[in-house]
Amino acid sequence: MIIPPLFRCPISLDLFEDPVTLSTGQTYERSCIEKWLAQGSLTCPVTMQKLQDPSMVPNHTLRHLIGEWLHSNTQMDGDDSVELTKKNDISIAEMKHIIESDEPTLESKLQLDFFGLLLELIFKGQENLIFVEKALFCAVKLMPFSDLGSLNLLKQDPKYEVFVVLFEKGSILIKKSLCLLIEAISSSLETRELIKKLGKADKLIQELIQLLQLKTEGVEAGIKAIFALSLIEQNRENLAKAGAVEGLIEYLSNAHISKKSLAPMAMCTIEKLLSVETTKNVIMNHAYGVKSIVKMVFRVSDHEGSESALNALFIICSESKSGREKAIMDGVLTQLLLLLQSQCNGRIKSKARMLLKLLRLMWDEDPSKNL
């Protein structure tokens, strides 16, 4: 008999006895949050929002629900039911005991796999999306200090299916966290086979492409996840066929030049997807396909994305006369000249010169063209 996650205090992980709610909407055990505030902490422990109003309101509804839940599970030993519940909840209880104990060393405490435990809780089919959202937030925070091999639990079909379903039904915050998990999976050799499996999930890829179309804060998370999937060659054809190229082109055509822009990453992803014939056709047929890539050749002071744009245009122009015509009509010559006069590195300048030579073929083929 496991304690439902919402019936636990986020600080102590124990069953609520006197739940109180802060102005942020988060609920804690009264003694725990009072101790937190007494230490001088002026933030909400879960959301880390600054508490403008530190007052606490008793959560009578939650207390009533816990009372009903306890009553329904008190058929065996009356008052001993709470203790029995805690004893059966071994994984979390043992971890809590180790952390609070003075006996284990700091090293042994750091070796506890909180990350793996959270993943187990999240992907066991948890229907409470509020809990999932918070648990994913914690898991993402723990990720830099954890063994990413724990993510291999997603190889199990039931957990893999939950992962995909959460992408379909989860909030934007859940989707952003799942995108970060995809990035982590792609960065580890231990999870290389898993990233290939994710790349075959049509529903998952469709959800990622939907993020690109939302034009919200989820767009950047979607681009990072699609880029992560594109690092594996076997995933590229599926990404291209699902519509990733169109989504990336739309992003590039609307992206503002700023340090926070992920246009260079989007451009790099398109370059990788150009190994698939589908991508070339999409770019040539899209109203902003070639134009959006030409725009990336020279991006004012920084040259992020320039090399990927040059590589992409070289592929397009070398295989298609109409590709060369479109590139020239979209202003690639001006972009190349600006790039050659800039402070970009020698490798980029060399590629720019190669593209200029390739475009000169158009002049040789048809002298009537005005370059």
Steps between C-alpha positions, in 0.01 A plus 500: 500500500676814371437856616364704204758765400260790565457380858870550575671817617753602228755578772479198735343253254281386792122473503338837574361546849445877500520621138520874436509688171724798413416793274675314214236228517743236631405291802738391778491340843465792743801407715723456194419832333520684833851360548589603143383858556663518844837433333460823307389347168257740333415280202259217426706175524337342191459795261784713646273805457562787739231508767344844506256371761635227735160427655369141504142383444388161639417264214182346642405337169825305477482407866148368447606297195790347694260414782266321260793318337630386839153386603460291185833332570450444871311174478787287636660648807331828578750762615794294373401560137713813459809319627424205274471735204836655575665160548376376164626815328856370520691685227425857607497422873842337491648790307351748743645303793848494346496874436386588850731252671832618647663164435542480119776707350433792266639289217244223555220756508613646170494154346125466555326476162231763550498559124423134429231493770329805354505346153340183636224704665439715191486224241314232691175637360439790740166663413552808715654744252565760770720249681670404171573864424665555839685167495639572152613844616694334783639229271631759255671687783666177617605393150846668493597309817344165410575183306325548167494125459187511717317635195531157340189399694318660205607199294224315684192521279252600776719791616582596141126520427446722806779729375320544165158544664638773729617685190145483365307586817750690716522873564755717323725470806483120484585507129795732559636268768457196274691686228786547747496125567529438125803731491658308788429165334675615181806621693585169666658191343310292755167603349594497130263214417217678679534816287462280192180357646361847570581601143261231376208626710276675246264641764792641698649671195162643406470650849846655469407654167182634660723684748667681211161612374379635835728804483521496881769429756480135397649576158859509623460175693360338186793616287752364751325163514474471120868593470585229756307240300662612173847420636424133428499438125233229524253758638532756223271351238218464751548860617497633144193301397311608813535870415797612714656686207190713442486587870867598509466714187205683653708566810794632296279723289356663814803486731638831625875543513584480870732317734208293626388392154533132418519577129858359479385171653198488270732564204739228614207257525391578144858440384495155659158418356627587151652152490140394427358568152166603649665802662633635171157479342335673795749789492465549125120495513458714813435872438767594757719191470810629321442858617507407868832319452649791303407728792717284726818544293581833663352589838650840589775470767475132584542229242317220677318300241702642210695181441190280510322739261796490259513121513124478440509743206797316349297176501192670353687701237731222388207269424250746355517783249170630632657492847779728380246732337295523819806564715614786275152651482482484881821703535765239572771692312464802729502275805816324382683827432408634843619177657835513317557856623418409859719365782376141461751216519700368206301180463174691453661735248637204307153348475356835393752518214413144396132592481581810295692285250207261479258785431727620223400186311166666445673782316689254282180307425294810419691830446167685481460461874605813685713400796 
